[in-house]
């Protein structure tokens, strides 16, 4: 009976079928921040697995996964329309096309994954491997965009601890395994569903028990959040207001060990910011300041982070190297600029240039920091590319681009995942929020809410020993996916002979 109910071999019209599959995908997306309804993500994956079992060949599997994935990404990534509304007269017409195009494009990876799974004989193992490989590919191809993975639904649960061993792919496997087990339990498959669900449920308290206790912290870091809306951030009548607000926040209270301002916090070029940086340093009263600022070299411009020493001298400088395509730079940008087409965050030609790559900066008593700017925190590989083990992650971002609904919370959740994966505390300072201190287990120890201006002194938690994921990355999960795919044809032939 359950097989018939789940069958996509519908006498339904195509519009009804598409609506059903989109609804299943949207339900699965409700596990993402800020909703956090992770049981619905598992239920959505259970339905996807049931449809996949009934798919008549790899083409049907690809079609249903693409439609379910499109529904998932339409809801999970609806914040992508927000950047186009900052300058609605110039970019607003692109918003619906960008959302639908991005959602359908991301869903192609799901379609390819389940097509591969079906071609390899189908079955639960191939289902897990196909979607797992699809999500890894989504994080790499065309510069990558691994946002809104189904496994992210587990970030705000004790199961986050398992990311320190197997990263985001490990969380995805838990979600997919939960969906498969749920389907088997509901469909009444003998001896499969209930024991599997019980085994997965046991990982919850075990993850909580194995998550290390927070150790006493050390230096005090001041998080400075000016709350400059993106449409006002560069308004000539407002830039001084936001700059003075950051200076006032830096000068308040006791002197911390470090002050951190967000991405592009200073409205002048680093190359000629001498007087401005002296004013910044004076407000910090002897504490070093880390801030986001733009700089140029000849005809190249960079989105940078700089350490400002007492007196206003510039110390270490880091240039963002993983840029946002069509946002911070445009492919064929100089050509497209002739027609008035620019990246959302740039006003000429190619936009920003990429920096040389991941690096560490010395923050004295605080230790060695791994600097990240905004989008870079989405990519675990950008953290693993650092030339050595850091003591902390230092992230500055401008989440005003992401609106006020879901984008900033999803970005924050991925920052928590990076800390858990690497076993490192993170100082996260955002223009409009959420600014937060995150410990090495991914827990938030202090925060400034979204949409509020203010400052917060937070004790920097210590790092944990190097995690398994920091050491091995995605290699174990890639090996597992390869093994599952390799065994699928053999296992399914054996099952067919038994039937």
For each residue, the residues with C-beta under 8 A, 3 or more apart:
1: 4 5
2: 5 6 50 186 187 188
3: 6 7 50 53 54 187
4: 1 7
5: 1 2
6: 2 3 47 50 51 53 54
7: 3 4 10 51 54
8: 17 21 51 54 55 60 64
9: 54 56
10: 7 16 17
11:
12: 16 17 20
13: 16 17
14: 17 18
15: 18 19
16: 10 12 13 19 20
17: 8 10 12 13 14 20 21 67
18: 14 15 21 22 67
19: 15 16 22 23
20: 12 16 17 23 24
21: 8 17 18 24 25 51 64 67 68 70 71
22: 18 19 25 26 67 68 70 71 74
23: 19 20 26 27 71
24: 20 21 27 28 44 47 48 51 68 71
25: 21 22 28 29 44 48 67 68 69 70 71 72 73 74 75 107
26: 22 23 29 30 71 72 74 75
27: 23 24 30 40 43 44 47
28: 24 25 31 40 41 43 44 45 48 68 72 150
29: 25 26 32 41 44 71 72 73 75 76 148
30: 26 27 35 37 40 41 75
31: 28 35 36 37 38 39 40 41 42 150 152 153 154 175
32: 29 35 36 41 76 148 152 153 406 410 413
33: 36 152 155 156 406 409 410 412 413
34: 405 406 409 410
35: 30 31 32 406
36: 31 32 33 153 156
37: 30 31 40 41 153
38: 31 41 42 153 154 156 157 175
39: 31 42 43
40: 27 28 30 31 37 43 44
41: 28 29 30 31 32 37 38 44 45 150 153 175
42: 31 38 39 45 46 153 175 178 179 182
43: 27 28 39 40 46 47 179 182
44: 24 25 27 28 29 40 41 47 48 68 72 150 179
45: 28 41 42 48 49 150 175 176 178 179 180
46: 42 43 49 50 178 179 180 182 183 186
47: 6 24 27 43 44 50 51 179 183
48: 24 25 28 44 45 51 52 64 65 68 179
49: 45 46 52 53 124 127 176 179 180 183
50: 2 3 6 46 47 53 54 183 187
51: 6 7 8 21 24 47 48 54 55 64 68
52: 48 49 55 61 64 65 114 117 118 122 127
53: 3 6 49 50 122
54: 3 6 7 8 9 50 51
55: 8 51 52 60 61 64 114 118
56: 9 60
57: 60 61 118
58: 61 62 115 116 118 119
59: 62 63 115
60: 8 55 56 57 63 64 118
61: 52 55 57 58 64 65 111 114 115 117 118 122
62: 58 59 65 66 111 112 114 115 118
63: 59 60 66 67 111
64: 8 21 48 51 52 55 60 61 67 68 114
65: 48 52 61 62 68 69 107 110 111 113 114 115 131
66: 62 63 69 70 104 107 108 110 111
67: 17 18 21 22 25 63 64 70 71 107
68: 21 22 24 25 28 44 48 51 64 65 71 72 107 110
69: 25 65 66 72 73 103 106 107 108 109 110 111
70: 21 22 25 66 67 73 74 103 104 107
71: 21 22 23 24 25 26 29 67 68 74 75
72: 25 26 28 29 44 68 69 75 76 103 107 110 148 150
73: 25 29 69 70 76 77 102 103 104 106 107 148
74: 22 25 26 70 71 77 78 99 100 103
75: 25 26 29 30 71 72 78
76: 29 32 72 73 147 148 406 410
77: 73 74 80 99 102 103 106 147 148
78: 74 75 81 99 405 406
79: 82 402 403 405 406 407 410
80: 77 83 98 99 102 407
81: 78 84 85 95 96 98 99
82: 79 85 86 401 402 403 407
83: 80 86 91 230 327 344 401 402
84: 81 87 88 91 92 94 95 98 344
85: 81 82 88 91 92 95 403
86: 82 83 91 230 231 344 401
87: 84 90 91 92 231
88: 84 85 91 92
89: 92
90: 87
91: 83 84 85 86 87 88 94 95 344
92: 84 85 87 88 89 95
93: 97
94: 84 91 97 98
95: 81 84 85 91 92 98 99
96: 81 99 100
97: 93 94 100 101
98: 80 81 84 94 95 101 102
99: 74 77 78 80 81 95 96 102 103
100: 74 96 97 103 104
101: 97 98 104 105
102: 73 77 80 98 99 105 106
103: 69 70 72 73 74 77 99 100 106 107
104: 66 70 73 100 101 107 108
105: 101 102 108
106: 69 73 77 102 103 109 110 138 145 148
107: 25 65 66 67 68 69 70 72 73 103 104 110 111
108: 66 69 104 105 111 112
109: 69 106 112 113 134 135 137 138
110: 65 66 68 69 72 106 107 113 114 131 134
111: 61 62 63 65 66 69 107 108 114 115
112: 62 108 109 115 116 134 137
113: 65 109 110 116 117 130 131 132 133 134 135
114: 52 55 61 62 64 65 110 111 117 118 127 130 131 134
115: 58 59 61 62 65 111 112 118 119 130
116: 58 112 113 119 120 126 130 133 485
117: 52 61 113 114 120 122 123 126 127 129 130 131 485 488
118: 52 55 57 58 60 61 62 114 115 121 122 126 130
119: 58 115 116
120: 116 117 126 129 130 485 488 489
121: 118 126 488 489 491 492 493
122: 52 53 61 117 118 126 127 488 492
123: 117 126 127 488 491 492 495
124: 49 127 128 180
125: 128 129 484 485 487 488 491
126: 116 117 118 120 121 122 123 129 130 484 485 488
127: 49 52 114 117 122 123 124 130 131 176 180
128: 124 125 131 132 173 176 177 180 481 484
129: 117 120 125 126 132 133 480 481 482 484 485 488
130: 113 114 115 116 117 118 120 126 127 133 134 485
131: 65 110 113 114 117 127 128 134 135 150 172 176
132: 113 128 129 135 136 169 172 173 176 477 480 481
133: 113 116 129 130 136 137 478 481
134: 109 110 112 113 114 130 131 137 138
135: 109 113 131 132 138 139 146 149 150 151 168 169 172
136: 132 133 139 140 169 474 477 478 481
137: 109 112 133 134 140 141
138: 106 109 134 135 141 144 145 146
139: 135 136 144 145 146 379 381
140: 136 137 144 381
141: 137 138 144
142: 145 325
143: 322 325
144: 138 139 140 141 379
145: 106 138 139 142 378
146: 135 138 139 149 168 378 379
147: 76 77 378 410 414
148: 29 32 72 73 76 77 106 152 410
149: 135 146 152 168 171 172
150: 28 31 41 44 45 72 131 135 153 172 175 176
151: 135 154 168 169 170 171 172 173 174 175
152: 31 32 33 148 149 155 168 171 410 413 414 417
153: 31 32 36 37 38 41 42 150 175
154: 31 38 151 157 159 160 171 174 175
155: 33 152 160 171 413 414 416 417 442
156: 33 36 38 160 413
157: 38 154 160 204 207
158: 161 204 205 207 208 211
159: 154 162 171 174 203 204 207
160: 154 155 156 157 163 171 207 211 416 417 420 441 442
161: 158 164 207 208 210 211 420 441
162: 159 165 166 170 171 174 203 207
163: 160 166 167 168 170 171 417 420 421 442 469
164: 161 420 421 423 467 468 469
165: 162 170 467 468 469
166: 162 163 169 170 171 173 468 469 476 477
167: 163 170 171 380 421 469 473 474 477
168: 135 146 149 151 152 163 171 172 380 417 421
169: 132 135 136 151 166 172 173 474 477
170: 151 162 163 165 166 167 173 174 469 477
171: 149 151 152 154 155 159 160 162 163 166 167 168 174 175 417
172: 131 132 135 149 150 151 168 169 175 176
173: 128 132 151 166 169 170 176 177 477 480
174: 151 154 159 162 170 171 177 178 200 203
175: 31 38 41 42 45 150 151 153 154 171 172 178 179
176: 45 49 127 128 131 132 150 172 173 179 180
177: 128 173 174 180 181 196 200
178: 42 45 46 174 175 181 182 197 200
179: 42 43 44 45 46 47 48 49 175 176 182 183
180: 45 46 49 124 127 128 176 177 183 184 196
181: 177 178 184 185 192 193 196 197 200
182: 42 43 46 178 179 185 186 193 197
183: 46 47 49 50 179 180 186 187 193
184: 180 181 187 189 192 193 196
185: 181 182 188 189 192 193 194 196 197
186: 2 46 182 183 193
187: 2 3 50 183 184 193
188: 2 185 193
189: 184 185 192 193
190:
191: 195
192: 181 184 185 189 195 196
193: 181 182 183 184 185 186 187 188 189 196 197
194: 185 197 198
195: 191 192 198 199
196: 177 180 181 184 185 192 193 199 200
197: 178 181 182 185 193 194 200 201
198: 194 195 201 202
199: 195 196 202 203
200: 174 177 178 181 196 197 203
201: 197 198 204
202: 198 199 205 206
203: 159 162 174 199 200 206 207
204: 157 158 159 201 207 208
205: 158 202 208 209
206: 202 203 209 210
207: 157 158 159 160 161 162 203 204 210 211
208: 158 161 204 205 211
209: 205 206
210: 161 206 207
211: 158 160 161 207 208 441
212: 215 440 441 464
213:
214: 439 441 443 445 461
215: 212 461 462
216: 462
217: 445 459 460 461 462
218: 365 366 459 460 462
219: 256 257 258 365 366 459 460
220: 256 257 258 457 458 459 460
221: 256 257 258 259 260 366 427 437 457 458 459 460
222: 249 250 256 258 259 260 287 455 456 457 458
223: 260 427 428 429 435 436 437 446 448 455 456 457 458
224: 246 249 250 259 260 261 262 265 429 435 455
225: 249 262 429 430 431 432 433 435 448 452 453 454 455 456
226: 242 245 246 249 261 262 265 431 453
227: 431 432 433 451 452 453 454
228: 232 233 238 242 400 431 432
229: 232 233 400 432
230: 83 86 233 398 400 401
231: 86 87 235
232: 228 229 235 238 242
233: 228 229 230 238 239 242 264 398 400 431
234: 239 267
235: 231 232 238 239
236: 239
237: 241
238: 228 232 233 235 241 242
239: 233 234 235 236 242 243 267
240: 243 244
241: 237 238 244 245
242: 226 228 232 233 238 239 245 246 267
243: 239 240 246 247 265 266 267
244: 240 241 247 248
245: 226 241 242 248 249 453
246: 224 226 242 243 249 250 261 265
247: 243 244 250 251 279 280 283
248: 244 245 251 252 283
249: 222 224 225 226 245 246 252 453 454 455
250: 222 224 246 247 259 261 280 283 284 287 289 455
251: 247 248 283 284 285
252: 248 249 455
253: 256 455 457
254: 457
255: 284 285 286 287
256: 219 220 221 222 253 259 287 457
257: 219 220 221 287 365 366 460
258: 219 220 221 222 287 288 289 290 363 366 427
259: 221 222 224 250 256 284 287 288 289 290
260: 221 222 223 224 289 290 291 394 396 427 429
261: 224 226 246 250 265 266 280 289 290 291 292 396 429
262: 224 225 226 265 291 292 396 397 398 429 430 431 435
263: 292 303 305 373 374 396 397 398 430 431
264: 233 292 293 294 303 398 431
265: 224 226 243 246 261 262 291 292 293 396 431
266: 243 261 270 273 276 277 280 291 292 293
267: 234 239 242 243
268: 272 273 276 293
269: 272 273 293 294 295 296
270: 266 273 293 294 295 304 306 314 317
271: 295 296
272: 268 269
273: 266 268 269 270 276 277 293
274: 277 278 312
275: 278 279
276: 266 268 273 279 280
277: 266 273 274 280 281 308 312 313 314
278: 274 275 281 282 311 312
279: 247 275 276 282 283 312
280: 247 250 261 266 276 277 283 284 289 291 308 312
281: 277 278 284 289 308 309 310 311 312
282: 278 279 285 312
283: 247 248 250 251 279 280
284: 250 251 255 259 280 281 287 288 289 308 310
285: 251 255 282
286: 255 310
287: 222 250 255 256 257 258 259 284 310
288: 258 259 284 307 308 309 310 315 363 364
289: 250 258 259 260 261 280 281 284 307 308
290: 258 259 260 261 305 306 307 308 363 394 396
291: 260 261 262 265 266 280 305 306 308 396
292: 261 262 263 264 265 266 303 304 305 373 396 398
293: 264 265 266 268 269 270 273 304 305 306
294: 264 269 270 301 302 303 304
295: 269 270 271 301 302 304 306 317 319
296: 269 271 299 300 301 302
297: 300 302
298:
299: 296
300: 296 297 353
301: 294 295 296 351 352 353
302: 294 295 296 297 319 320 352 353 355
303: 263 264 292 294 319 320 323 328 352 373
304: 270 292 293 294 295 317 318 319 320 355 373
305: 263 290 291 292 293 317 318 320 371 373 394 396
306: 270 290 291 293 295 314 315 316 317 318
307: 288 289 290 314 315 316 317 361 363
308: 277 280 281 284 288 289 290 291 312 313 314 315
309: 281 288 312 313 314 315
310: 281 284 286 287 288 313
311: 278 281
312: 274 277 278 279 280 281 282 308 309
313: 277 308 309 310
314: 270 277 306 307 308 309 317
315: 288 306 307 308 309 361
316: 306 307 361 362
317: 270 295 304 305 306 307 314
318: 304 305 306 355 359 361 371 373
319: 295 302 303 304 353 354 355 356
320: 302 303 304 305 323 328 352 354 355 373 374 375 376
321: 354 355 356 357 358 376 382
322: 143 354 375 376 379 382
323: 303 320 327 328 329 351 352 354 375
324: 327 328 329 343 345 374 375
325: 142 143 328 329 330 331
326: 329 330 331 343 344
327: 83 323 324 343 344 345 401
328: 303 320 323 324 325 343 345 346 351 352 375
329: 323 324 325 326 333 343 346 350 351 352 353 354
330: 325 326 333 336 337 341 342 343 346 349 350 351
331: 325 326
332: 335 336
333: 329 330 336 337 342 343 346 349 350 351
334: 337 338 349 350
335: 332 338
336: 330 332 333 339 341 342
337: 330 333 334 340 341 342 348 349
338: 334 335
339: 336
340: 337
341: 330 336 337
342: 330 333 336 337 346 347 348 349 351
343: 324 326 327 328 329 330 333 346 351
344: 83 84 86 91 326 327 401
345: 324 327 328 351 352 401
346: 328 329 330 333 342 343 349 350 351 352
347: 342
348: 337 342 351
349: 330 333 334 337 342 346
350: 329 330 333 334 346 353
351: 301 323 328 329 330 333 342 343 345 346 348
352: 301 302 303 320 323 328 329 345 346
353: 300 301 302 319 329 350
354: 319 320 321 322 323 329
355: 302 304 318 319 320 321
356: 319 321 359
357: 321 385
358: 321 370 382 383 385 386 387
359: 318 356 371 386 387
360: 368 369 370 386 387 388 390
361: 307 315 316 318 368 369 371 394
362: 316 368 369
363: 258 288 290 307 366 367 368 369 392 394
364: 288
365: 218 219 257
366: 218 219 221 257 258 363 369 391 392 460
367: 363 390 391 392 463
368: 360 361 362 363 388 389 390 391 392
369: 360 361 362 363 366 390 391 392 393 394 427
370: 358 360 383 386 390 392 393 394 424
371: 305 318 359 361 394 395 396
372: 376 377 382 383 393 394 395 396
373: 263 292 303 304 305 318 320 376 395 396 397
374: 263 320 324 377 395 396 397 398 399
375: 320 322 323 324 328 378 379
376: 320 321 322 372 373 379 382 395
377: 372 374 382 393 395 397 411 414 415 418 428
378: 145 146 147 375 411 414
379: 139 144 146 322 375 376 382 383
380: 167 168 383 384 418 421 469 473 474
381: 139 140 384 385 473
382: 321 322 358 372 376 377 379 385
383: 358 370 372 379 380 386 393 418 421 422 470
384: 380 381 422 470 473
385: 357 358 381 382
386: 358 359 360 370 383 389 390
387: 358 359 360
388: 360 368
389: 368 386 466 470
390: 360 367 368 369 370 386 393 424 463
391: 366 367 368 369 424 463
392: 363 366 367 368 369 370 424 425 426 427 460 463
393: 369 370 372 377 383 390 418 419 422 424 425 426 427
394: 260 290 305 361 363 369 370 371 372 426 427
395: 371 372 373 374 376 377 415 426 427 428 429
396: 260 261 262 263 265 290 291 292 305 371 372 373 374 429 430
397: 262 263 373 374 377 411 428 429 430 431
398: 230 233 262 263 264 292 374 401 430 431 432
399: 374 402 407 408 411 430 431 432 433 434
400: 228 229 230 233 431 432
401: 82 83 86 230 327 344 345 398 407
402: 79 82 83 399 406 407 408 410 411
403: 79 82 85 406 407 408
404: 408 432 450 451
405: 34 78 79
406: 32 33 34 35 76 78 79 402 403 409 410
407: 79 80 82 399 401 402 403 410 411
408: 399 402 403 404 411 412 430 432 433 434 450
409: 33 34 406 412 413 434 450
410: 32 33 34 76 79 147 148 152 402 406 407 413 414
411: 377 378 397 399 402 407 408 414 415
412: 33 408 409 415 416 428 434 436
413: 32 33 152 155 156 409 410 416 417
414: 147 152 155 377 378 410 411 417 418
415: 377 395 411 412 418 419 426 428 436 438
416: 155 160 412 413 419 420 438 442 443 444
417: 152 155 160 163 168 171 413 414 420 421 442
418: 377 380 383 393 414 415 421 422 426
419: 393 415 416 422 423 424 425 426 438 439 440 441 442
420: 160 161 163 164 416 417 423 440 441 442
421: 163 164 167 168 380 383 417 418 467 469 470
422: 383 384 393 418 419 440 467 469 470
423: 164 419 420 440 463 464 465 466 467 470
424: 370 390 391 392 393 419 440 463 464
425: 392 393 419 437 438 439 440 460 461 462 463
426: 392 393 394 395 415 418 419 436 437 438
427: 221 223 258 260 369 392 393 394 395 437 458 460
428: 223 377 395 397 412 415 434 435 436 437 438
429: 223 224 225 260 261 262 395 396 397 435
430: 225 262 263 396 397 398 399 408 433 434 435
431: 225 226 227 228 233 262 263 264 265 397 398 399 400
432: 225 227 228 229 398 399 400 404 408 450 451
433: 225 227 399 408 430 448 449 450 451 452
434: 399 408 409 412 428 430 447 448 449 450
435: 223 224 225 262 428 429 430 447 448 456
436: 223 412 415 426 428 444 445 446 447 448
437: 221 223 425 426 427 428 444 445 446 447 456 458 459 460 461
438: 415 416 419 425 426 428 442 443 444 445
439: 214 419 425 442 443 445 461
440: 212 419 420 422 423 424 425 461 462 463 464
441: 160 161 211 212 214 419 420 464
442: 155 160 163 416 417 419 420 438 439
443: 214 416 438 439
444: 416 436 437 438 447
445: 214 217 436 437 438 439 458 459 461
446: 223 436 437 456 458 459
447: 434 435 436 437 444 456
448: 223 225 433 434 435 436 452 454 455 456
449: 433 434 452
450: 404 408 409 432 433 434
451: 227 404 432 433
452: 225 227 433 448 449
453: 225 226 227 245 249
454: 225 227 249 448
455: 222 223 224 225 249 250 252 253 448
456: 222 223 225 435 437 446 447 448
457: 220 221 222 223 253 254 256
458: 220 221 222 223 427 437 445 446
459: 217 218 219 220 221 437 445 446
460: 217 218 219 220 221 257 366 392 425 427 437
461: 214 215 217 425 437 439 440 445
462: 215 216 217 218 425 440
463: 367 390 391 392 423 424 425 440
464: 212 423 424 440 441 467
465: 423
466: 389 423 470 471
467: 164 165 421 422 423 464 470 471
468: 164 165 166 471 472
469: 163 164 165 166 167 170 380 421 422 472 473
470: 383 384 389 421 422 423 466 467 473
471: 466 467 468
472: 468 469 475 476
473: 167 380 381 384 469 470
474: 136 167 169 380 477 478
475: 472 478 479
476: 166 472 479 480
477: 132 136 166 167 169 170 173 474 480 481
478: 133 136 474 475 481 482
479: 475 476 482 483
480: 129 132 173 476 477 483 484
481: 128 129 132 133 136 477 478 484 485
482: 129 478 479 485 486
483: 479 480 486 487
484: 125 126 128 129 480 481 487 488
485: 116 117 120 125 126 129 130 481 482 488
486: 482 483 489 490
487: 125 483 484 490 491
488: 117 120 121 122 123 125 126 129 484 485 491 492
489: 120 121 486 492 493
490: 486 487 493 494
491: 121 123 125 487 488 494 495
492: 121 122 123 488 489 495 496
493: 121 489 490 496 497
494: 490 491 497 498
495: 123 491 492 498 499
496: 492 493 499
497: 493 494
498: 494 495
499: 495 496
